[in-house]
Amino acid sequence: MDSTAFYVFLFMHLASLIVGFGSVLVIDTFGLLWMLKKVQISFVMKVAETTQRLIWLGWGGMVFSGLFLITMKGYVDNLTKIKLFFVLLIGINGIFLHILKKAFEKLPENDPVPNLLKFRMTITTIISQTGWWGALFIGFVHRHIAHNIPWPQNPYTYMGVWVCFLVLVTIIGELIFRKKINS
């Protein structure tokens, strides 16, 4: 493995992490401030306009550089499979967040936000935070503890349980909040 290329891609990976995850933390902080009624939703949407581009830039940079780092490593262990699952989940969630952002932008300025949209925003935020922190933690463990971690025995079970949990919570929330809208 060429150590110069490795460090170039590692730097790109870490810089992309800072840009992408840093932007996620910024928009999630303003989202929390909105939930606490400290800022207006219109301000959060303006912040999201900028952070959304930076998040995608960071995510794309991490995927690009990560592919080279995995290729240089030469194998994908079980814990890396879970990390790749988190990365994929973040990307899919980002598409849904973009659609959700468009729904928020259509709301009249001073109208209250429907609970269904608040629920969806909460679920997507939980997915985002879990994905980013999970991938970050696994990357840290690989870099500073061991490069090859065969645990867990079957990573697909953990991924499946996580997806089933998210689907179940989402379906229950959608049913509860849609029922309230229709009542």
WOMOHU-V677278 format. One record per residue. N is the residue number from 0. RES is the residue in one letter. SS is DSSP state (@ for helix, = for strand, . for the rest). Layout:
n->N res->RES ss->SS
n->N res->RES ss->SS
This chain:
n->0 res->M ss->.
n->1 res->D ss->.
n->2 res->S ss->@
n->3 res->T ss->@
n->4 res->A ss->@
n->5 res->F ss->@
n->6 res->Y ss->@
n->7 res->V ss->@
n->8 res->F ss->@
n->9 res->L ss->@
n->10 res->F ss->@
n->11 res->M ss->@
n->12 res->H ss->@
n->13 res->L ss->@
n->14 res->A ss->@
n->15 res->S ss->@
n->16 res->L ss->@
n->17 res->I ss->@
n->18 res->V ss->@
n->19 res->G ss->@
n->20 res->F ss->@
n->21 res->G ss->@
n->22 res->S ss->@
n->23 res->V ss->@
n->24 res->L ss->@
n->25 res->V ss->@
n->26 res->I ss->@
n->27 res->D ss->@
n->28 res->T ss->@
n->29 res->F ss->@
n->30 res->G ss->@
n->31 res->L ss->@
n->32 res->L ss->@
n->33 res->W ss->@
n->34 res->M ss->@
n->35 res->L ss->.
n->36 res->K ss->.
n->37 res->K ss->.
n->38 res->V ss->.
n->39 res->Q ss->.
n->40 res->I ss->@
n->41 res->S ss->@
n->42 res->F ss->@
n->43 res->V ss->@
n->44 res->M ss->@
n->45 res->K ss->@
n->46 res->V ss->@
n->47 res->A ss->@
n->48 res->E ss->@
n->49 res->T ss->@
n->50 res->T ss->@
n->51 res->Q ss->@
n->52 res->R ss->@
n->53 res->L ss->@
n->54 res->I ss->@
n->55 res->W ss->@
n->56 res->L ss->@
n->57 res->G ss->@
n->58 res->W ss->@
n->59 res->G ss->@
n->60 res->G ss->@
n->61 res->M ss->@
n->62 res->V ss->@
n->63 res->F ss->@
n->64 res->S ss->@
n->65 res->G ss->@
n->66 res->L ss->@
n->67 res->F ss->@
n->68 res->L ss->@
n->69 res->I ss->@
n->70 res->T ss->@
n->71 res->M ss->@
n->72 res->K ss->@
n->73 res->G ss->.
n->74 res->Y ss->.
n->75 res->V ss->.
n->76 res->D ss->.
n->77 res->N ss->@
n->78 res->L ss->@
n->79 res->T ss->@
n->80 res->K ss->@
n->81 res->I ss->@
n->82 res->K ss->@
n->83 res->L ss->@
n->84 res->F ss->@
n->85 res->F ss->@
n->86 res->V ss->@
n->87 res->L ss->@
n->88 res->L ss->@
n->89 res->I ss->@
n->90 res->G ss->@
n->91 res->I ss->@
n->92 res->N ss->@
n->93 res->G ss->@
n->94 res->I ss->@
n->95 res->F ss->@
n->96 res->L ss->@
n->97 res->H ss->@
n->98 res->I ss->@
n->99 res->L ss->@
n->100 res->K ss->@
n->101 res->K ss->@
n->102 res->A ss->@
n->103 res->F ss->@
n->104 res->E ss->@
n->105 res->K ss->.
n->106 res->L ss->.
n->107 res->P ss->.
n->108 res->E ss->.
n->109 res->N ss->.
n->110 res->D ss->.
n->111 res->P ss->.
n->112 res->V ss->.
n->113 res->P ss->.
n->114 res->N ss->@
n->115 res->L ss->@
n->116 res->L ss->@
n->117 res->K ss->@
n->118 res->F ss->@
n->119 res->R ss->@
n->120 res->M ss->@
n->121 res->T ss->@
n->122 res->I ss->@
n->123 res->T ss->@
n->124 res->T ss->@
n->125 res->I ss->@
n->126 res->I ss->@
n->127 res->S ss->@
n->128 res->Q ss->@
n->129 res->T ss->@
n->130 res->G ss->@
n->131 res->W ss->@
n->132 res->W ss->@
n->133 res->G ss->@
n->134 res->A ss->@
n->135 res->L ss->@
n->136 res->F ss->@
n->137 res->I ss->@
n->138 res->G ss->@
n->139 res->F ss->@
n->140 res->V ss->@
n->141 res->H ss->@
n->142 res->R ss->@
n->143 res->H ss->@
n->144 res->I ss->.
n->145 res->A ss->.
n->146 res->H ss->.
n->147 res->N ss->.
n->148 res->I ss->.
n->149 res->P ss->.
n->150 res->W ss->.
n->151 res->P ss->.
n->152 res->Q ss->.
n->153 res->N ss->.
n->154 res->P ss->@
n->155 res->Y ss->@
n->156 res->T ss->@
n->157 res->Y ss->@
n->158 res->M ss->@
n->159 res->G ss->@
n->160 res->V ss->@
n->161 res->W ss->@
n->162 res->V ss->@
n->163 res->C ss->@
n->164 res->F ss->@
n->165 res->L ss->@
n->166 res->V ss->@
n->167 res->L ss->@
n->168 res->V ss->@
n->169 res->T ss->@
n->170 res->I ss->@
n->171 res->I ss->@
n->172 res->G ss->@
n->173 res->E ss->@
n->174 res->L ss->@
n->175 res->I ss->@
n->176 res->F ss->@
n->177 res->R ss->@
n->178 res->K ss->@
n->179 res->K ss->@
n->180 res->I ss->@
n->181 res->N ss->@
n->182 res->S ss->.
